């Protein structure tokens, strides 16, 4: 098919096929492409949602930055997509967890965070906000004085991690009392005290070996 363009009284014709060979070639090439089936598409979509949830959970896992992240979300996304009450709940529970690490505070924060993440997965479908946060965190990792979209005060290089994210202290190691009570040290590989020790010493040693903790 030929398209005719008229400009200033001059007729110009050029070949611009609409359909025909071009369309046929497109469908021939498309037929050679392997596409996903229904189940494969569903599995890929489900995996994508899981990865986005994990990404947002990682962003919101550092309580000192939670307020700044929520503020950025409120600026970039509509109140209909992410209600302010949902953001306020995350900020409130995050502050409580920072002030005092309790199981109830942790559970409340996780519940509020998950409710927010469920909305963000679809509200930020093009990852506009997520990309801004990732860029900020990547920049802060290399230069703590870099300009960021989030209004945050990065920790110093020697700062200790937040108590809400720090691992619990290691439990002291329980040792046997044998080095402290040579009078009842075992005479063989067994854990029984020497028969030569007095009954009181043997009893004391059995009790200490179960409960004693040395600094």
C-alpha positions in Angstrom: 0.0 0.0 0.0 1.3 3.5 -0.9 0.8 6.5 1.3 0.5 9.8 -0.5 1.7 13.0 1.2 0.7 16.4 -0.2 2.7 19.4 0.9 2.4 22.9 -0.6 0.8 21.6 -3.7 3.5 19.1 -4.4 2.7 15.4 -4.4 5.3 13.1 -2.8 4.9 9.4 -2.8 7.0 6.9 -0.9 6.8 3.2 -0.1 5.6 2.7 3.5 4.1 -0.7 3.7 1.4 -1.1 6.3 1.0 -4.8 6.9 2.0 -7.1 4.1 5.6 -8.4 4.1 6.6 -6.4 7.2 3.8 -7.8 9.4 4.3 -11.3 8.0 8.0 -11.2 8.8 7.2 -10.0 12.4 4.8 -12.9 13.0 7.3 -15.4 11.5 10.0 -14.2 13.9 7.6 -14.1 16.8 6.7 -17.8 16.2 10.3 -18.7 16.7 10.4 -17.1 20.1 9.9 -19.4 23.1 7.4 -17.8 25.5 6.5 -18.8 29.1 3.4 -20.8 29.8 0.7 -19.8 32.2 2.2 -21.7 35.2 5.7 -20.3 34.4 4.3 -16.7 34.3 2.6 -17.2 37.6 5.7 -18.6 39.2 7.8 -15.8 37.9 5.3 -13.2 39.1 5.2 -14.8 42.5 9.0 -14.9 42.7 9.2 -11.2 41.8 6.7 -10.2 44.5 8.7 -12.2 47.1 12.0 -10.6 46.0 10.4 -7.1 46.3 9.1 -7.9 49.8 12.6 -9.1 50.8 14.1 -5.9 49.4 11.7 -3.6 51.4 12.2 -5.7 54.5 15.9 -5.1 54.2 15.4 -1.4 53.7 13.3 -1.2 56.8 15.4 -3.4 59.0 17.6 -0.5 60.4 15.4 1.4 62.9 17.4 4.7 62.8 16.6 5.1 59.0 12.9 4.0 59.2 11.5 7.5 59.8 13.5 8.9 56.9 12.4 6.1 54.6 8.7 6.6 55.6 9.0 10.3 55.0 10.4 9.7 51.5 7.6 7.2 50.8 5.0 9.8 51.9 6.5 12.3 49.5 6.8 10.1 46.4 3.6 8.0 46.7 0.0 9.0 47.1 -1.9 8.8 50.3 -4.4 6.5 48.6 -1.7 4.0 47.7 0.0 4.2 51.1 -2.2 5.7 53.8 -0.4 8.0 56.4 -1.7 5.8 59.2 0.3 2.9 57.9 3.5 4.9 57.8 2.8 6.4 61.3 2.4 2.9 62.7 5.8 1.8 61.3 7.5 4.9 62.7 5.8 4.6 66.1 6.7 0.9 66.6 10.2 1.5 65.3 10.8 4.2 67.9 9.5 1.9 70.6 11.8 -0.8 69.5 14.8 1.5 69.5 14.0 2.8 73.0 13.6 -0.7 74.5 14.1 -4.0 72.8 11.3 -6.2 73.9 9.6 -9.1 72.2 6.3 -7.3 72.2 7.9 -4.2 70.6 9.6 -6.4 68.0 6.4 -8.2 67.1 4.5 -4.9 66.8 7.2 -3.4 64.6 7.3 -6.5 62.3 3.5 -6.5 62.0 3.4 -2.8 61.0 6.4 -3.2 58.7 4.8 -6.1 56.9 1.5 -4.2 56.4 3.5 -1.4 54.8 5.5 -3.8 52.6 2.3 -5.4 51.3 1.2 -2.0 50.0 4.6 -0.9 48.7 5.0 -4.0 46.5 2.1 -2.7 44.3 2.2 1.0 45.0 5.9 1.3 43.9 5.5 -1.1 41.0 8.1 0.6 38.9 10.6 0.8 41.9 10.9 4.5 41.7 11.1 5.0 45.5 13.0 1.7 46.0 15.7 2.9 43.5 16.1 6.2 45.3 16.6 4.5 48.6 19.0 2.0 47.1 21.0 4.8 45.5 21.2 6.6 48.9 22.3 3.6 50.8 24.9 2.8 48.1 26.2 6.3 48.2 26.4 6.5 52.0 28.4 3.2 52.0 31.1 4.9 49.9 30.9 8.5 51.2 29.0 9.4 54.4 28.9 13.0 53.4 27.1 12.4 50.0 23.8 14.2 49.3 20.8 11.9 49.6 17.1 11.9 48.9 16.4 10.7 52.5 17.0 13.1 55.3 19.2 10.9 57.4 22.2 11.3 59.6 24.5 8.5 58.8 26.3 6.8 61.7 30.0 7.4 62.1 32.5 4.7 61.1 33.1 3.8 64.8 29.5 3.9 65.9 28.1 0.8 67.6 25.1 -0.9 65.9 21.7 -0.2 67.2 20.6 -2.4 70.1 17.5 -3.3 68.1 19.7 -4.9 65.4 22.6 -6.1 67.5 22.9 -9.9 68.2 22.3 -10.9 71.8 25.5 -11.3 73.9 27.1 -14.7 74.0 26.3 -16.9 76.9 29.2 -17.6 79.2 30.9 -21.0 78.8 30.3 -23.5 81.5 33.5 -25.3 82.5 34.2 -28.3 84.6 35.4 -27.7 88.1 38.3 -30.1 87.8 41.0 -27.4 87.4 39.7 -25.7 90.5 39.4 -28.9 92.7 42.4 -31.1 92.1 41.5 -33.2 95.2 38.6 -34.7 93.3 40.2 -34.8 89.8 39.3 -38.0 87.8 41.9 -40.7 87.6 40.7 -41.9 84.2 38.8 -40.6 81.1 35.5 -41.0 83.0 33.9 -38.0 84.6 33.6 -39.6 88.1 35.8 -38.1 90.9 38.6 -40.1 92.4 37.5 -42.8 94.9 40.1 -41.3 97.3 38.2 -38.1 97.6 35.9 -37.6 100.5 32.1 -38.0 100.0 31.7 -34.3 100.5 34.3 -33.4 97.9 32.7 -35.8 95.4 29.3 -34.3 95.9 30.6 -30.8 95.6 32.5 -31.6 92.4 29.4 -33.2 90.8 27.3 -30.2 91.6 29.9 -27.7 90.5 30.6 -29.4 87.2 26.9 -28.8 86.2 26.5 -25.2 87.5 29.9 -23.5 87.8 30.7 -20.7 85.4 34.2 -19.2 85.4 35.0 -15.7 84.2 
